[in-house]
Amino acid sequence: MDILQLEIDVARDELTRVAIWWDADKLELGDFQFSGSEVNEVLLAIRRIKEQRLAQLIRLQTEGATS
């Protein structure tokens, strides 16, 4: 498996973990603690970042396949 595919798999796993935590009562990220609606706000931001990263990786993979 090449490194790019591995990174794509990791990004997909990270998105899955975000989905698992959706609607959680509490979320701790390092020294930060979130509760209630804050949890989904934080997870929404993380999900957007992870989706952008996944799209970028897939784009790189596609470009490599067509080069």
C-alpha positions in Angstrom: 0.0 0.0 0.0 1.4 3.4 -0.9 1.6 6.3 1.6 -1.1 8.3 -0.1 -3.6 5.5 0.1 -2.6 5.0 3.8 -3.3 8.7 4.4 -6.7 8.5 2.7 -7.6 5.5 4.8 -6.6 7.4 8.0 -8.6 10.4 6.9 -11.7 8.2 6.4 -11.2 6.6 9.8 -10.9 10.1 11.4 -14.2 11.1 9.8 -15.8 7.9 11.1 -14.6 8.8 14.6 -16.2 12.3 14.3 -19.5 10.6 13.4 -19.3 8.3 16.4 -18.9 11.3 18.8 -21.8 13.3 17.2 -24.4 14.3 19.8 -22.1 13.3 22.7 -22.8 14.9 26.0 -19.2 15.8 26.6 -16.0 16.1 24.6 -12.5 16.6 25.8 -9.8 17.7 23.5 -6.5 18.1 25.3 -7.1 20.8 28.0 -10.4 21.8 26.5 -13.8 20.5 27.6 -17.0 21.0 25.7 -20.6 20.1 26.5 -24.0 20.3 25.1 -24.3 22.1 21.7 -20.7 23.0 21.9 -19.8 19.4 21.1 -21.5 19.4 17.7 -20.1 22.8 16.9 -16.5 21.6 17.5 -17.1 18.3 15.7 -18.6 20.2 12.7 -15.5 22.3 12.4 -13.3 19.2 12.7 -15.4 17.3 10.2 -15.1 20.2 7.7 -11.3 20.2 8.1 -11.1 16.4 7.7 -13.4 16.4 4.7 -11.2 19.0 3.0 -8.1 17.0 3.8 -9.7 13.8 2.4 -10.8 15.6 -0.8 -7.3 17.0 -1.2 -5.7 13.5 -0.8 -8.1 11.9 -3.2 -7.4 14.7 -5.7 -3.7 14.1 -5.4 -4.3 10.4 -5.9 -6.4 11.0 -9.0 -3.8 13.4 -10.4 -1.1 10.8 -9.9 -3.2 8.2 -11.6 -3.7 10.4 -14.7 -0.1 11.6 -14.9 
